[in-house]
Amino acid sequence: MTPNAASAPSGPSRRSFLASTAVATAAVAGGMPLLAACGASDSGSGGGSSSGKDAKKLLPAYVANNVVTPDIPSKYGSSIGFTGKLDLATLKTSVPKKLGKGGKVTVMSPFWGSPPKQDNPYYNAMNDMIGVDVQWQNQDGNTYDQKLGAVLASSDVPDVVVIPNWNMGGKIPTAIISKFADLGPYLSGDKVKDYPNLAAIPTDAWRRCIFGGKLRGLPMPASYVTNIVPFYRKDIFDKEGYDVPRSADEFLSLAKEITNAKAKRWACMDMKWTAWQMFSVLSGSEKPLGWNLVDGKLINRIETDEYLEALEWTRKLFAAGVVHPDAMLGKNAPDAGPKFAAGEFLIYPNDISQWWSRTAEQATQNPDYRIWGMDVYAHDGGNPQVWAEQPAGIFAFVNKKASESVVHDVLAVANTTAAPYGTKEYMATNYGVEGTHYTVKNGVPTKTTRGNNEVLNAYVMIASPAATIAHPDFPDVAKAQVEWQQRMGSFTRKSSFFGQMITEPSRYTNLMDDFETLEDDITRGRKKISDMQQAVAEWKSKGGDKLRDWYQKLLDDNGSSAS
């Protein structure tokens, strides 16, 4: 599907990645990264996990959706894939009758861009199809945390509030428990079968919706396979006869061969994210920040040899002069797209959605251009061990004071927006009204200007289907994306806290704030590995060891998710 979406995030702190893009279509484009930050608390400011041993009885039953059959089924945690053209005449119906009862539902949600007026053809068509009068209270996504805190502290809370993981800091987890309804009576176990599209959402995503011992959230699912792909210019590799490297040493050797600073060509951008994968460093972009049980002892990623080895390898790339000078500007270096297209560097790691978006950008102006994804290998050339990401990262919550009829209307909305690709409901949710918001030519849907302005950041935020990749305009890219996820998924391991929503005690909230800056200083030669070792020692004495004890108690109380 052609999402007409902006490029994906440029940093591990991906709080602004949704700017100017339609969330779900970007996710469909290739698995937009959905960060899992702080989770829910069982014990107020003391922090906690919301995924205890009794979670199974709270979860909705999983019933696979057989309305549409994907061309590529999910495997090893991958997205499902569609590689065919789109025929509007054969779209399936996944919601045969309106489930809404005509009530009014107010929704507060983050929005990136200029929100449309309430009375527009997209909102009107969706509301009519569902049978619910959804009234949007869109808020600036870049300052959403401020608005969210104020609203949840007040007595005037909308019927539905959308909260991304990265906005779940401070007192928000406690507010989620006190302000929002238990959806278990409507969705737990077989009750979810009244809403077939919600029943088809993977169980791992639902597990992330448990807050304070209750099922409170409606999820936007994501593949748990790492979303960071080492991209390379396949057209130039083929022309120059370069082989894709299969180890850390081969990468450095190839990088030196590629680099010619006088000709304004460097091998790569900052490869730190790929280094984490090659050296099997525990995932550190989401809470819990890199904790895992290893040989019976709970350790953090920053305490491991692999962490230091990954930093050292990345430092070698910078020291060898093979990294593009822009990367020296820091983690928020200028957008990579134009200079990658110009051949100034040939390799960079980023979100998997850029496989499609970069391809689409260059399709007309540079027909020879071909971006592709390298498989990740272990640093020594063997099979990698990649760590799983969290399987959901944006959630919608229903006001605890909402009437039963409002809850049913909200679930009617969610059951429609969670419709799978290939259905009429999916097209309506993600593309709007044919002829007004999009056109279809040769099986490829393309949004109009009005579609780009109105069909974004709205209904997809209530709930979404299982992670999906579909590009009728570039089916080879869709196929490659899913197959890359499956290959990497076969080497993916879930950490001890996979799927749990975690809130660390507030006294530890800022304990690791300086580590990312220190990592970048070390890789760029401004600091030494010994500086990191010193920082880790200080981290342990300032609270790291006590935080370890706190996480150990979570494991003792809730069990491990490792696999």
N, C-alpha and C positions, 0 to 999 in steps of 0.2 A: 504494500500500500504506500502511496506517496504522501508522507505526512506533512510536507511543506514546513518542516520543523527546523528550528535553528540548530546549530552545531551543539555537540554535547559538552559536558563540563571540562574544564581545563585544570582542575586540581582536586586533591583528595578531600578538601573541605568543600563539598559540592552543593553549597547552600543556594547558589544562584543559578544552578544548571537549568532550571525550568524557565528562565527569562525568555520571553518572546517566543514560547513554543507551546504547542498543544501537548499536554502531558501524556495522555494515553497513546496518541498516534506516534509520539516519539518513542514510547516504550515498545509499541508494535514495530517501529522502524528498526529496533535492534536492542531492546532491553535497556532503556534509559536507567542510568544508575539511580537506585532509590535507597538513600542512606538510612541505616538504622542507628539512631543516636540513643538518647536516654530512653528508658522504658518506664513502666509503671511501678509504683511503690506499694508495698504491703504495709509499710511501717512509717509513713510520713517522711519527715526529714531524715530519718535513719536509712532510707533507701531500701531496696529489696528487689526480688524477682517476682514476676507475676505468673511464671510458668512452673507451678509446682507439680507434685506427683499426682494430684487429682485432676490435672488439666484434661485428661482424655474424656471424661464424662461431660465436660463443658463444650467440647468441640462439635461442630456440625458434622453429620455423616457426609462422606465423600461419595458422590454419584457422578461418574463420568458423563460428560455431555456428548450425546451421539447425534446431535442435530447436524453438525458439520464434522467431516473427517479431515484432519490435517494431512497435507502431502507428506510431511515429515513428523512423526510422533515424537513426543518428548522422550529423552533418554538421558540417563545420568544427570538429571536436574536441568536439562536444557529447556529452552522455549520450544513450543510447537512451531512448525514452519509451513508456510503456504507458498508455492512457486508457480501457480497457474495465473492466468488472466482472470479478471473479474467480470462476471456476467450478471448484471443487475436483474435480469429476468429469472435467474435461477437461485437468487438469494433465498435462504431458508427463513422460516419464522420460528423464533424461539420463545416468544411470549404470545400465545394464540389469542388471549383476551386481556383487556385492561384489568390490572390488579388494583389500580388506584381507585379510591372512592370519591374523588373530586375535591378532597380537602386541600388546604393551603399548608405548605411546608417552607419555612425560612431556612436558608443555608448560608453560613458564613464560611468562606473559603479563600485561601491565598490566590492571588491573580497576578500574573506577570504580563505587563503590557497595559493597554487601555481597555477596561471592561466595557462591553456593549451595554446599551440601555436594556432594561428589563423587557420592554415590548419590542422584541425583534423576532424575525421569522424562525430562527433556530430554537430559541427558548419556547416560543409558542407551539411549534411543531412537536417538540419533545414532550411538553406538558400535555398536549392533546393525545399523543400516542400512549402515554403512561396512565393518564387519568388523574394526575396530581398537579396542582398549581404550585410549582416550585418558584419561590421568590429568592433571587440571589442577592446576598450581601457581600460582594467581592471586595477584598482588601488587598492592598499592595503587598505582594509576596516578599519584597525585600525588607519590609519593616513589620512583617506579620507577627513576629514574636511580641512586639510591644502592644499591638492591638489585641492579640490573643490574651495576654496577661490581664489587660484592663477589662475585657469582656467577661472572662471567667471569674474575675474578682467581684463582678457586679451581680445584680439579681436579674438582669435582662440578658439572658443567654438564648440565642436562636434555637430553633428546633434541632438543627444539625450544625455541628462545627467540624470542619476538616482540620486535622493536625498532622503535619509531616513530622517524622522522627526528629529532625534537626531543630524543631521548635519545642521539644519536650524537656527542656532544661528547667532548672529552678523548681518552682512550685507547681508547674503544669501537671506532672504525673499525679500529684495529690489531688489537684482540681479535677482531673479526669475521673478519678474514683468517686469524688463527692458530687460531681455535677451531671454525670452521664449515666444513662440507663443500662441495666443488665438486659442484653438481647438474648440471653440463653433461653428464656421461656418461648421465644419465637424461632430460634435457630439451632439450638443444641440437639444433637442426635438426629433422629428422623424428622424433627420439626422443620428442618431446612428444606425438606422435599417439597414443601409448598412453594418454594422459590428455586426452581431447577437450575437456573444459571448461577445462583449463589452456592448451590450444592456442588457445582463443578469446580469451585475454587479449591486449589490444593490445600490439604490439611495444614501443611507447614505455614502457610500464610495466615490461616485462622488462628493458629497457636500464638501468633504474634499479637492477636487481638485481645488476649486475656489480660485484664488489668485489675489488680486488687481481688483476684480470685473469681472474677466474673468475666463473661464474654461481652465486651463493651464496644468493640470496634468493627467496622466494615473495611476490609483491606483492599489495597492495590497490590496484587501479587507481583513478584519478580523472580526470575531465574536465580537460583543460589550459586550458579557457576560464576566465577570471577568475570566482571564486566570489562576489565582492562585488557585490551589487545595490543600487542606490539605490531603496529602497522608499518608497512613498507611499500615503496614504489616498485611494484612487480614489473611494470613496463621497463623501467630503467635497469632493474636487476637482470631481466631477461636479455636486454640489449648488451649490457656490459659483461654478462656471463658470471654474475655474482651468485654464489650459493647461499641459501638461507642458513645462518649459523645454528649449530645444534649444541653449543656449550658457551660458557662465559669466555673462555680463551678464544674460541673461534669468532665470537662476536667482536672482541677487541681487535683481533687480527684483521677481520674484514673492515672494521671501522677505520683503521689506519689506511687500508688500501683505498677506501672510498674518498677519504678526506683530502681536499686540495684547497686550502684557505685562499690562495691567490686566485683561484677560479671561482671563489665563493660557493664552494660545496663542502659541506660537512656531513658526517655519517648520520648523526642523530640529534635529538633533543635530550633532555634529562631522562634517563632510563631508570630512575629509582623505583618506579612502580613495577617495572619488569624484573628488577633485581629482587624485590620482595618475593616474586613468584619463583624465580630461578633458584633462590636460596631457601625456599620454603619457610619464609618468615610469616609468623602468625598474622592474620588480618588485623590491621590497626586503624582502619578508617571508621570503625563503628564500635559503640559500646556493646559488650565489654571490650575494652581496648587491648586486645592481644593476650588475654588470659587463656590458659589451657592446662589441662592435667597431663604431665609428662613423667612417665616412670614413677607414678604415684605422688608426684610433687606438683603443686600449682605454681606455674611460672608465668611471667609476662614476657612478651616478645623482646622487650628492650634488654632482658637479662640473658639472651641467647647468643651463642657464637654466630649463628646464622644471620642475626640482625647486624652484627658488626661486619661480617664478611660481605653482606650485601652493600653496606655503606662503603666499604673499602673498594669493592669492584666498581661501584658508581664513581667513586673519587678517581680511580684510575682512568676512566673515560674522559673526565674533565681534564685531568693532568696531561693526558696524551693529546689534547687539543682537537678531539674528534667530535666534540659537542658544539652545536651551533651557538654562536655568541649570545643570542637572545636568551638562552637558558641561564646564562650568568645573571640575568636580571632578577631571577628568583622564581618561586613556584608559580607566580602569576605572570609568566612571560607572555608577550603578545600572541594573539591567536596564531596557531600554527598553520592553518589552511593555505593561505596564499603562498607562503615560502616553501611549503611542502609541494604545492603544485608547481612552483617555479624550479623545483629540484635543488633548492639550497641545502636541504637535508633529506635523507631517504628513509629514515626510520623514526618513529615516535610512538609512545604508548598513550592510549586514550580510550574513551568509552566505545564499546562495540557499535553503538549507533552511528559513529562517524564512518563506518564502512559504507553505509548507504549514503549519508549526507554528503560526504566528500565526492563520492561517485557521481551523485546527481548534480553537484555544483559544476563539475568539469565535463559533463557528458557532451555538451554542445561546443564549448570553446576549446577543448583539448581531447579529441576522440581517442588518442593513444594512451591517455592517462589511465592507470589502473592501480588503485590502492588495494592491498590485500593484507591478510593477517598472518603473522608468523605463529606457529605453534610454540608453546613455552616448553623448554627442556630444563632439566636440572642443570645446575652450574657445571657439573662434571660430564654432562652429555647423556645422563641416564634419564629415566622417567621422572617427571616432576611430582611433587606433592603440593597441590594447590589447596588453599583453604577456602571454605564456602563463605559466601556472603549471606546476609540475612534475607529471608524469602518474602518480605513485605516491608514497606517503608512509609506509606502514607495511609492515613486512616480517617474514617468519618465516624463521628459519635452522635448519638441521639440524646437530647436533653432528658434528664431524669424526670422532669415535670411533664413531659409530653404525654398526651392521652394515648390510649391504645390505638385509636384510629389513626393518629399521626404516625405512630410507630409502623403500623401496617402500610401507610402511604410511603414512608421512607423506604421500607423494604421493597415496595413495588418499584420505586425509582431504582434502587440498587440492583434488583433482578433484571431490569432492562439494561442498565449501563454495564452489567457484567456479561451481557450476551457475547458469544464468541464471534470471531472473524468469520465472514461468510453468511451472516444473518442480516435481515433488514434492520433489526435493532442496533446492531453494531454500526452499520452505515449511518443510521440516523444519529447515533450518539457521537460518532467520530468525524462525520462529514456533513451532517446537516441535511438540507433539502436539495435534491437533485435539480440542477438548473439555476438555483439561487446561490448555493454554497459550493457546488462542485459540478464538474462535467466528467464524462467518461468517454475516452477515445481509445480505440484499439485495446479495450480491457483495462486501461489505466485511469484511475480516478485522480483528478487534479482539482484542487481547491481554487475557487475564484477569489478575487480580492475581498469580497464580502465574506466568503468562507474563512479566509485567514483572519479577518477581523472579529468574527462572531463565534466561530466554532473552535473554541479553545478554553482550557482551564476551567471548565464548568462541570458538566454531568459526569465526566470521567473520574472526577474526584470522589464521587460517592462510593463507587466500587468498580472493579475492573475484572475482566476474565483472566484466566491463566496466561502467563507470559507468552507472547505471540510475536513472531517475526514474519512479515509478509511484504513483498515489494513486487507488484505486478510489472512495474517498469524495469526492474533489474532483478529478475528471479534468480540469476546466478549468484547475486550477492546474498539474497535471503537464504539460499541453500548453503552457501559457504559459512554464513554466520551461525546457523543452527549446527552444522557439522563441526565447526570450531568449538562451539559450546559442548557438544557431545564428546569430542576428543579430550578437551580439558576437564569435562565433568567426570570422565572415567578415572582421572587422577585426583579428584577433589575429595577432601576429607572435611567432615563437620567437626567443629571444635566442641569443647565440653559445654559451652553455653549457647550452642546453635539454637535459634528459634525462640530464645527467651527474651523477654523485655526486661531490661536491667536499668535500675536507677541506683547509682552509687550514692552513698551518704554525702551530703552537701559539703562536709569538711574536706572531701577528696576531689571536689569538682574540678579544681584548677591544677591538680597535681602534675599533669603531663602537658600543660599548655606550651611549654618552651621547647619541647622535644622536636617538633617539626622544623622549627627554625634552626635548631642545632644540627639536625640531619643535613639541611641544605648548606649550612656553613661548612660542615665536614666534607661533603661531597665536592664542594667548590674550592676546597683547599684553605678556607679561612680558619678552620679549627682542625684539631687532630682527633683520631680515634680515642686517644687517652682522655680527651675532654668529654666524650660520651661516657666512657667508663666512670669518670668522676661524677658526671650528672646522674648516672644510674645509682651510684652509691648514695648520693644526696637524696635521690628520690626514695630510696628504701628507708633512709633514716627519717625523712620528713613525713612518712605516712605510707609508703609503698608496701612495707612489710605488714602493717596493720590492715591495709586494704586487701592484701593477700589472704589474711585470716578471715576477713569479711566475705570474700569470694569463696573461700573454702567452706564456710558455713552454708552459703547458698547451695554448693554442691551436696553437702551433707543433707540439707533439707529437701532439695528438689531433684537430686539425681543429675546425671550427666547426659548430654545430648550427643556425645562423641560417637562417630561411626567411621 
